[in-house]
Amino acid sequence: MEYSKQTTQPLKVFNTIHLFSSSSSSSSSSSSSSSSSSSSSRWSSSSAASIQGPCAACKVLRRRCSESCILAPYFTPTKVLQFITAHRIFGASNIIRWLKEIPEMKRADAVSSMVYEANARIVDPVYGCAGVISELQRQLQQLQAELAMTQAELLFLGCQRQRLKDSANS
């Protein structure tokens, strides 16, 4: 089955994926609340880089975000749109289940892949990432054919030039 040209139009949304994957450095000024003595580093206001408040997943799901929240390191409060996209396609329970099955050092890549796949599924519900891969492979084959034609033309012109030199010398 070949990927149709009609579905190549929505690929423009992948420019927004870059926005999803880039870490937002717009951190709000930290509030000076020193009342909680059992707060983790995730909730502390001592460092400007620390995460403030519940993670995006808990915020969207309207639940209390605990220190052991498996989604917190990957869906920070600034990545609400990423979680909404992944949640819409895969569901929060599936995301949590998949993350529990994966070694901790590979979870960030898995979350990135899930968000990318979710974006691809929203753009192209039938093919998803496979459609993007198919289109890129088609473009690669087209460019390789064009490169081969250009190299053949250069070889032909080089031979023609050499013949002209040889005929001018004799």
CYANA upper distance limits for C-alpha pairs under 8 A (distance plus 0.5 A):
  2 GLU  CA    134 SER  CA      8.33
  3 TYR  CA      7 THR  CA      8.21
  3 TYR  CA    131 GLY  CA      6.82
  3 TYR  CA    134 SER  CA      6.74
  3 TYR  CA    135 GLU  CA      7.10
  4 SER  CA      8 THR  CA      7.95
  5 LYS  CA      9 GLN  CA      8.17
  7 THR  CA     11 LEU  CA      8.44
  7 THR  CA    124 ASP  CA      7.47
  7 THR  CA    131 GLY  CA      8.44
  8 THR  CA    132 VAL  CA      8.41
  8 THR  CA    135 GLU  CA      7.83
 10 PRO  CA    123 VAL  CA      6.42
 10 PRO  CA    124 ASP  CA      7.83
 11 LEU  CA    123 VAL  CA      7.75
 11 LEU  CA    132 VAL  CA      8.23
 12 LYS  CA     16 THR  CA      8.50
 13 VAL  CA     17 ILE  CA      7.51
 13 VAL  CA    119 ASN  CA      8.44
 13 VAL  CA    123 VAL  CA      7.63
 14 PHE  CA     18 HIS  CA      7.51
 14 PHE  CA    119 ASN  CA      8.12
 14 PHE  CA    120 ALA  CA      8.28
 15 ASN  CA     19 LEU  CA      7.73
 16 THR  CA     20 PHE  CA      7.00
 17 ILE  CA     21 SER  CA      6.73
 17 ILE  CA    116 TYR  CA      7.40
 17 ILE  CA    119 ASN  CA      7.80
 18 HIS  CA     22 SER  CA      6.59
 20 PHE  CA     79 LYS  CA      7.71
 20 PHE  CA     81 LEU  CA      8.00
 20 PHE  CA     82 GLN  CA      6.59
 21 SER  CA    112 SER  CA      7.85
 24 SER  CA     78 THR  CA      7.14
 27 SER  CA     48 ALA  CA      7.82
 27 SER  CA     49 ALA  CA      8.16
 29 SER  CA     48 ALA  CA      8.25
 30 SER  CA     45 SER  CA      6.14
 30 SER  CA     48 ALA  CA      7.48
 30 SER  CA     52 GLN  CA      8.25
 31 SER  CA     45 SER  CA      7.12
 32 SER  CA     45 SER  CA      7.17
 33 SER  CA     45 SER  CA      7.96
 39 SER  CA     43 TRP  CA      6.36
 39 SER  CA     44 SER  CA      6.74
 40 SER  CA     44 SER  CA      6.74
 40 SER  CA     67 GLU  CA      7.55
 41 SER  CA     50 SER  CA      7.50
 42 ARG  CA     50 SER  CA      6.30
 42 ARG  CA     51 ILE  CA      5.79
 42 ARG  CA     52 GLN  CA      7.24
 42 ARG  CA     67 GLU  CA      8.21
 43 TRP  CA     50 SER  CA      7.82
 43 TRP  CA     51 ILE  CA      6.93
 43 TRP  CA     52 GLN  CA      6.07
 43 TRP  CA     53 GLY  CA      6.88
 44 SER  CA     50 SER  CA      7.59
 44 SER  CA     52 GLN  CA      7.92
 45 SER  CA     50 SER  CA      7.61
 45 SER  CA     52 GLN  CA      7.92
 46 SER  CA     50 SER  CA      8.33
 51 ILE  CA     76 THR  CA      7.38
 51 ILE  CA     77 PRO  CA      7.80
 52 GLN  CA     77 PRO  CA      7.86
 53 GLY  CA     77 PRO  CA      7.68
 54 PRO  CA     58 CYS  CA      6.61
 54 PRO  CA     59 LYS  CA      6.63
 54 PRO  CA     64 ARG  CA      7.81
 54 PRO  CA     65 CYS  CA      5.70
 54 PRO  CA     72 ALA  CA      8.16
 54 PRO  CA     76 THR  CA      8.44
 54 PRO  CA     77 PRO  CA      7.02
 55 CYS  CA     59 LYS  CA      6.65
 55 CYS  CA     65 CYS  CA      7.14
 55 CYS  CA     71 LEU  CA      7.77
 55 CYS  CA     72 ALA  CA      5.42
 55 CYS  CA     73 PRO  CA      8.46
 55 CYS  CA     75 PHE  CA      6.44
 55 CYS  CA     76 THR  CA      5.36
 55 CYS  CA     77 PRO  CA      5.21
 56 ALA  CA     60 VAL  CA      6.59
 56 ALA  CA     72 ALA  CA      7.90
 56 ALA  CA     75 PHE  CA      5.87
 56 ALA  CA     76 THR  CA      5.99
 56 ALA  CA     77 PRO  CA      4.94
 56 ALA  CA     78 THR  CA      7.40
 56 ALA  CA     79 LYS  CA      6.53
 56 ALA  CA     80 VAL  CA      5.24
 56 ALA  CA     83 PHE  CA      7.12
 57 ALA  CA     61 LEU  CA      6.50
 57 ALA  CA     71 LEU  CA      7.09
 57 ALA  CA     72 ALA  CA      7.81
 57 ALA  CA     75 PHE  CA      6.79
 57 ALA  CA     80 VAL  CA      7.58
 57 ALA  CA     83 PHE  CA      6.54
 57 ALA  CA     84 ILE  CA      8.41
 58 CYS  CA     62 ARG  CA      6.10
 58 CYS  CA     63 ARG  CA      5.61
 58 CYS  CA     64 ARG  CA      6.80
 58 CYS  CA     65 CYS  CA      6.05
 59 LYS  CA     63 ARG  CA      7.12
 59 LYS  CA     65 CYS  CA      8.48
 59 LYS  CA     77 PRO  CA      8.30
 60 VAL  CA     80 VAL  CA      7.85
 60 VAL  CA     84 ILE  CA      7.82
 65 CYS  CA     69 CYS  CA      6.72
 65 CYS  CA     72 ALA  CA      8.44
 70 ILE  CA     96 ILE  CA      7.52
 70 ILE  CA     99 LEU  CA      8.14
 70 ILE  CA    100 LYS  CA      8.43
 71 LEU  CA     75 PHE  CA      6.34
 71 LEU  CA     96 ILE  CA      7.66
 72 ALA  CA     76 THR  CA      6.28
 74 TYR  CA    108 ALA  CA      6.82
 74 TYR  CA    111 VAL  CA      7.34
 75 PHE  CA     79 LYS  CA      5.98
 75 PHE  CA     80 VAL  CA      7.56
 75 PHE  CA     82 GLN  CA      7.93
 75 PHE  CA     83 PHE  CA      6.93
 76 THR  CA     80 VAL  CA      8.03
 79 LYS  CA     83 PHE  CA      7.07
 80 VAL  CA     84 ILE  CA      6.67
 81 LEU  CA     85 THR  CA      6.63
 82 GLN  CA     86 ALA  CA      6.79
 82 GLN  CA    115 VAL  CA      6.73
 83 PHE  CA     87 HIS  CA      6.24
 83 PHE  CA    115 VAL  CA      8.09
 84 ILE  CA     88 ARG  CA      6.46
 85 THR  CA     89 ILE  CA      7.09
 85 THR  CA    115 VAL  CA      7.30
 85 THR  CA    118 ALA  CA      6.57
 85 THR  CA    119 ASN  CA      7.19
 86 ALA  CA     90 PHE  CA      6.32
 86 ALA  CA     91 GLY  CA      7.51
 86 ALA  CA     92 ALA  CA      8.46
 86 ALA  CA    114 MET  CA      6.89
 86 ALA  CA    115 VAL  CA      5.79
 86 ALA  CA    118 ALA  CA      5.80
 86 ALA  CA    119 ASN  CA      8.25
 87 HIS  CA     91 GLY  CA      4.82
 87 HIS  CA     92 ALA  CA      5.78
 87 HIS  CA     95 ILE  CA      8.19
 88 ARG  CA    118 ALA  CA      8.43
 89 ILE  CA    118 ALA  CA      6.23
 89 ILE  CA    121 ARG  CA      8.00
 89 ILE  CA    122 ILE  CA      8.37
 90 PHE  CA     94 ASN  CA      6.66
 90 PHE  CA     95 ILE  CA      7.11
 90 PHE  CA    118 ALA  CA      8.07
 91 GLY  CA     95 ILE  CA      6.88
 92 ALA  CA     96 ILE  CA      6.66
 93 SER  CA     97 ARG  CA      6.56
 94 ASN  CA     98 TRP  CA      6.51
 95 ILE  CA     99 LEU  CA      6.63
 96 ILE  CA    100 LYS  CA      6.72
 97 ARG  CA    101 GLU  CA      6.98
 98 TRP  CA    102 ILE  CA      6.99
 99 LEU  CA    103 PRO  CA      8.41
 99 LEU  CA    104 GLU  CA      8.48
 99 LEU  CA    107 ARG  CA      6.66
 99 LEU  CA    110 ALA  CA      8.14
102 ILE  CA    106 LYS  CA      7.07
102 ILE  CA    107 ARG  CA      6.75
103 PRO  CA    107 ARG  CA      7.07
106 LYS  CA    110 ALA  CA      6.85
107 ARG  CA    111 VAL  CA      6.61
108 ALA  CA    112 SER  CA      6.70
109 ASP  CA    113 SER  CA      6.62
110 ALA  CA    114 MET  CA      6.59
111 VAL  CA    115 VAL  CA      6.67
112 SER  CA    116 TYR  CA      6.69
113 SER  CA    117 GLU  CA      6.50
114 MET  CA    118 ALA  CA      6.47
115 VAL  CA    119 ASN  CA      6.67
116 TYR  CA    120 ALA  CA      6.71
117 GLU  CA    121 ARG  CA      6.56
117 GLU  CA    128 GLY  CA      7.15
117 GLU  CA    129 CYS  CA      6.43
118 ALA  CA    122 ILE  CA      6.71
118 ALA  CA    128 GLY  CA      8.45
119 ASN  CA    123 VAL  CA      6.81
120 ALA  CA    124 ASP  CA      6.39
120 ALA  CA    125 PRO  CA      8.01
120 ALA  CA    128 GLY  CA      5.12
120 ALA  CA    129 CYS  CA      5.95
120 ALA  CA    132 VAL  CA      8.36
121 ARG  CA    125 PRO  CA      5.02
121 ARG  CA    126 VAL  CA      7.76
121 ARG  CA    127 TYR  CA      7.71
121 ARG  CA    128 GLY  CA      4.81
121 ARG  CA    129 CYS  CA      7.61
122 ILE  CA    128 GLY  CA      8.12
123 VAL  CA    128 GLY  CA      7.77
124 ASP  CA    128 GLY  CA      5.59
124 ASP  CA    131 GLY  CA      8.09
127 TYR  CA    131 GLY  CA      5.16
127 TYR  CA    132 VAL  CA      8.37
128 GLY  CA    132 VAL  CA      7.45
129 CYS  CA    133 ILE  CA      6.64
130 ALA  CA    134 SER  CA      6.46
131 GLY  CA    135 GLU  CA      6.60
132 VAL  CA    136 LEU  CA      6.64
133 ILE  CA    137 GLN  CA      6.58
134 SER  CA    138 ARG  CA      6.67
135 GLU  CA    139 GLN  CA      6.72
136 LEU  CA    140 LEU  CA      6.56
137 GLN  CA    141 GLN  CA      6.66
138 ARG  CA    142 GLN  CA      6.67
139 GLN  CA    143 LEU  CA      6.59
140 LEU  CA    144 GLN  CA      6.54
141 GLN  CA    145 ALA  CA      6.66
142 GLN  CA    146 GLU  CA      6.71
143 LEU  CA    147 LEU  CA      6.51
144 GLN  CA    148 ALA  CA      6.65
145 ALA  CA    149 MET  CA      6.71
146 GLU  CA    150 THR  CA      6.66
147 LEU  CA    151 GLN  CA      6.58
148 ALA  CA    152 ALA  CA      6.60
149 MET  CA    153 GLU  CA      6.61
150 THR  CA    154 LEU  CA      6.63
151 GLN  CA    155 LEU  CA      6.65
152 ALA  CA    156 PHE  CA      6.60
153 GLU  CA    157 LEU  CA      6.60
154 LEU  CA    158 GLY  CA      6.50
155 LEU  CA    159 CYS  CA      6.69
156 PHE  CA    160 GLN  CA      6.61
157 LEU  CA    161 ARG  CA      6.49
158 GLY  CA    162 GLN  CA      6.67
159 CYS  CA    163 ARG  CA      6.70
160 GLN  CA    164 LEU  CA      6.76
161 ARG  CA    165 LYS  CA      6.76
162 GLN  CA    166 ASP  CA      6.63
163 ARG  CA    167 SER  CA      6.54
164 LEU  CA    168 ALA  CA      6.53
165 LYS  CA    169 ASN  CA      6.67
166 ASP  CA    170 SER  CA      6.85
